[in-house]
Amino acid sequence: VQAMAAHVPFVVAIYKIELPPADADKIKRELSERGVLIEEWGGQIPCAEISAKTGQGIDHLLELLLIVAELLELQANPYKKARGTIVEAHLDKGRGAVATVLVQEGTLCVGEPFITGVHSGRVRALLDEHGQRVEEAKPSVPVQVLGLPGVPQAGDTFAVANSEREAKDLSQRRHLIKREQDHRKLRTVTLSDLHDQIQQGHIQELRVVVKGDVDGSVEAIAEELGRIIHEEVRVNVIHSAVGAISESDVLLAAASNAILLGFHVNTQPSARDLAVQEGVEIRNYRIIYEVIEDVRAALAGLLAPTTEEQVVGRAEIRQIFTSSRMGTIGGCLVQDGTIVRSNQVRILRDGQVVFTGELTSLRRFKDDVREVSEGFECGMGFAGFDDISEGDIVESLVVVETERTL
């Protein structure tokens, strides 16, 4: 309907036709009721029935797209500066920020300066759909771009600049505009007392900051949260981005009276401490459905008691030992709090979780102990996990039950 209103040519693809309940005729009938009449029914809209699982109809769909593009004389100039759109972006542990760019005009080459969103840089490498390095990408070709200083958002325009200086100046101006837009009056709120504030008329909207592992997930969460409707309050996603929850995210949440929602990401220790000082609530999730349902329940004031994960101890692995009887042991120094033998632990490496589970042993010298406090050394063994490295961070976790909180 939106494409028709904008007078944009399109092709209809009816997918998942391999499933038993699939009824292509029903879909075509519903399309006709909405003014979309396909060629088979005497209209002008091309239609293909496809299955991504079996590959059925894919060749026909590609043929239709080529025919429509040829009839419309859709062409791009490959001899100008490249310009395209960010399709997906994420933070890769070994390669840093990686963005999938669909080149729409011009030819993108390795080494060219670029600007996308608030980020600027120089193309360090281009990878094709097979992960192989290429030297250039022409119009209509998707490539992964390496060399970004940060993770852009899906939908951002990716453009080659005349020079690296020009790209950097534009990036700085955009950063300044973004900071001004993010500036808010300092207030804090938690979902546990949201309902009371609604009843007292103290709040008209719930502001949230969303951080996730990939831009597709972040975009999906932000879009779903925006669809939540409440008669007295609305959800306002003031910022969404890819990466771990940092101090800047906490400061933004504090200044904006917002709550931080993390999806498949961790919270930097310094950000966690700052959140406690500023009274900012941070919640982490692994399932999008749970994010949406918890926010929806909070808006309605229907949250039941739930469990919350808290970090009560933090240690760094300084040395690694092996034992024929106990396997791999990490020699650790407790840097903060207390490591408790019965608590669940997780291991962080470069900010990413590599293990979550139980301790098989906790020792001081040769003695088994129940806990080790800050400033003391100890040895730890991890259930079913021997791939530890020096510099890994071990966090001791407790699960507490809290009332009416997200």
N, C-alpha and C positions, 0 to 999 in steps of 0.2 A: 504493500500500500504506500509506504514512504517512497519507494523507488518510482512508482507511478506518479505520485504527487510531484516529484522532482523531475519528471520526464526523463528518467534515466533508463536506457535499454537494459534488459536483464534476461537471464535464462533461468528457468525453474529446474531444480534438481530434487527429485523425490528419492530420498535415501532410505537405507535399511529395508529394502524390499525383500531381502532374504528371510526376514522374520515371518513366522506363520500368520500373525494377525495383520500383516501389512495389506493395505487396501488402497492401491494407487488411484482407482476410480473415485473413491470417496474423497481423496485429497483434491483431485481435479475438480470435482463437483463443488467442494468448499471454496476452491480458488475462483471458480466462475461466479459464485455468489458474492465474491468480493471484487468482482470486476476484472479478474485475471483470466482471460480466455486463451487457452493454449492452442497451438496449431492443430492438434488432433481433433479439437472440438470446433474448428472453424475460426480460431483467433489468429493472432500474430506472435504469440509468445512461445518460443521454443521450449521444449520440455524433455528431460531425460530421466529415466528410472535407473537408479544406481545402487550398488552395494559396495561399500568400502571393504567389507570383509572378504567377499568373493571376487571382487573386481568386475562384476557384471555391470555393463552400461558405462563404464568409465571412458572407454574409447569413443563411444557415441557422444558423451558429454564434452570431451575435448574437441571433437569434430564440430559440434554445435558452436562452441566458443570461438573457434577459428573462423567459422563461417560468418558469425555475427560481427566479429572484429574486422573481417574483410569487407563486408557489406557497409559497415560504418566508416571504413577507411581509417581505422584507428592506427596511427603511426607515431613513433617517437623519434626524436633527433638524437642519434648516438654520438654526435660530435660536439655537444655542449657540456657544460659542467654538470656532473651527476646530481640528481635529485630523486629522492625516494621516500618511503614511509617505513617507520619501525613497526614490524609485525609482532615481534616478541623480543623480550630482553630478560637476562638473568645474570646472576653473579656466579661465575665459575671459580672453583677453588684454585685451580692451577693457572687459569688464563685471565682472571679478573672479570670485568664487565664485558659481556658478549651480547650483541644485538643482531637479530635477524632483520635485514633490510631488503625490501623489494624495490629494486631500481626501476623508476618510472620514466626517467628521461636522462640522456647523457650516458657516459661510461665511467663507472667508478673504478679507480686504480689504486693499488697499494702505494702508500706514501703521501696521498693527498690530504690536505687539511680539511676539517669538516666542522659543522655545528649541528647539533640536534638537541632540542629542548634547551636546557641550561648548560649542557655539556659540550665542550669543544676538544679537539685533539687532532691526531694524525693517524690515518689508517695504517695499523701495524701489520695486519694480515687479513686476507679474505679467504673464507672457506666455503666450498660448495655444499650441496645437499649430502654428499658422501663424506664430508669432513676433510676433503683434500684441498690443499692450498691452490688458489688461482691468482693470477696477476690482475685481472680486471673482471668487471661484471657489466654487461650491456643491459639495455631496457628490457623489462619483464623478467629479469633474472633475480631470484632471491639468493642472498649470500649472508653468511655470518661475518660480522665486522669485529675485529679485535683492535684495541687501542683506545677504548673509551675510558675516561677518568671516573665515570659513574654510570649507573644504570638508568637509561632513559625510559620513558613510558610508551607503551604501545599506542600507535597513532601519531606519535611525534614525527615531524618532518625531518628528514636527514638530507642535508645539503652540503655540497663541496664549496668551500670558501676560496676567495682569491689568494689568501695567505693565512698562515697560522696566526699572525698578529690580528688580522681582521676577525677571525673566528674567536680568538680569546677575548677581544674587546666586546664582541657581541654577547659572549657567554657571561662576562662580568656584568653587563647591563641587565641581562635577563635574571641573573642571580639577585641583583639589587631589587628588581621589581618583585621577584618572588618573596624575598625577605619582608618587603613592605606589605605584601598581601597576607603573609603568615602572621604578622604582628597582631596580637590580641591583648586585651586586658587580662591581668593575672587573676584567675579563679580556678578552683579545682572542684571536682565532683566524682563520686563513685556510683556505680550502678546500684549498689546496695541501698543508698538513700535517695535514689532517683525518684522513686514513686512518691516518697514523702514530699519532696520538693515540687513535684508536679501538683500534688494536692494543695500545697500552700501557694501555688502560683509563682514559685521562684525560678522556674525554668521553662523555656518554650522550645528548646531544641537540645538534642544530645549530640555533642560533637565527638568525633572519633578520628584517630590517626591509625591507618592501616599499613602494616609492613608485612611483606611476604617473600617467599623464596624465588618466585618467578612472576613476571609482570602479568601473565594471563590470569593467575590466581588472584592477584591484587585487584585487577580490574573487575573480575567476576564478583569478588566480595564487595567492593565499593558500589557496584551496580545493584547488587541484591539489597544492600543496606539502604540505598536510596529509594528502593521500592516499598520499604516498610512505612505504613501509614498509621498514625495514631491521632485521635481527635484532639489531643492537647499538646503533643510534642512531635517533632520530626527528627530524623537522623541526618546529620550534616557531616559528610566525610571531608574534613578540612585538608587532609594530606594523605597521599598513598604513594608508596614507593617500594622498591626491592632492596633487601639487605637486612642485616641484623638491627635490632632496636638500639639506637645510640643515644648519647646525651642530648644531641640536637633534637631528636624526636621527643624526648622527655620535656625539654624546655619548651618546645612548641605546644605540647599537650598541656603543660602547666599554664602557659600564657593564654591558652585558648579555652580553658575549662573543658579539656577533652580527655578521653580515655584511649589508651593505647591497645590495639589489637594486633597480635603477632600470629602469622600463619606459617608454620614450618620454619621459623627462624628463632634464634636465641637472643637474649638480652645481654648486652655487654655489662660486665660487672660494675663499671663506673656508672653506667646508665641506671642500673638497678638501685645503687646507693642513692643516686640523685633523685630517683622516683620516690624513694622513702622520704627524703628530705622535703620534696615539693608536694607530697601527698597525691602523686599521680598513680592511677591504677593501671597495671599492665596485666593483660591476659593473653596466654598463648594457646593456639589451637592447631589441630592437625586435620580437621574435617570442616569444610565450609558450612555444611548444614548446621553444625553446632554453633558456629559464630552467629548465623542468622537467627536461629531459634533462641539463643540466650539473649540477644539484643531485643528481640521481639517480646520475650517474656519479661525482661527488665522494664521495657516501656509500659507494659500492662501491670507491673507491680506484682508479678506472679512467680518470682524466682523462689524455688525451694532451696533448702540447704544444699550446698554443693561442696566439692573438694577442691582444694587449692594447693599447688605445689610451691614449697618455699625452700630456698637454699639456706642451710644452717651452717655449712662449712665448706671451705675451699682450700685445695692443696695443689701443689705443683709437683709433677714427677721429675725428680732430679737425676735418678740413676735407675737402671734396669738390671735385675738379677734373674737367673734361671735356676730352678730346682727340679730335680728328677721326681720329687714327691709332690711338690706344690705347683709346678709349672712356672710361668713368668710372674715375677713380683716387681712392682714398681716402688722404688725407694722415694718417698715423698716428704715434703716439708709443708706442714699445715700453715697457710698464710692468713686464714681468716676463719673465725668461728670454731666449730668442733666437728670432726669426722666421727660418726657413730657407726659401729659395726653392723647394727641391724637396719640401718637406713638404706634406701635405694641410692645409687650413685649414677652420675653420668660423666662421661669423659668428653671434653671439648678440645678440638685441635684446630687452630686457626679460626676460632669462633664457630666451628661447625661441630655438631654432636656426632661422635663416632661410635659411642656405646652408651646404652642405658640398661642397668641391671643391678645385680646384687654383688656384695663383696663375699669372696670365699674365705678371706683371711684379713685380719688387721692386727699387726704386731708392732711392739716396741722392743727392739733388740730380738730376743728369742721368746718373749712372753706374748701370749695372746691377750689382747686388751679389748674392752668394750667401746672405748672412745679415746680419741687423741685430740688435745686442745691446740689452740693457736701457738705457733712458735716451736712446736715439737716435731721431731722426725718420726716416721713410721714406715712400715712396709705394707703394701696392699696387694691382694690377689683378686682378680675379677672373674666372675662366673662365666665360663665359656668364651672369654676374650683375652687373647695374649698379644694382640697387635698394638701394644702401647709404645709410645715414643717419649723421649726426653723432651720436656717442655709442655707435655699435655697437662691440661687442667682437670682436676677431679672435683666435682661438686657433690656434696652430701645433701640429700633431699628428704624432706618430710612432707607428708600430705595431711593437711589440716582441714577440718570442716568449718565452713563459714556460712553465716546466714545472709540471705538476700544480697549476693554479690555475683558479679559476672564471672 
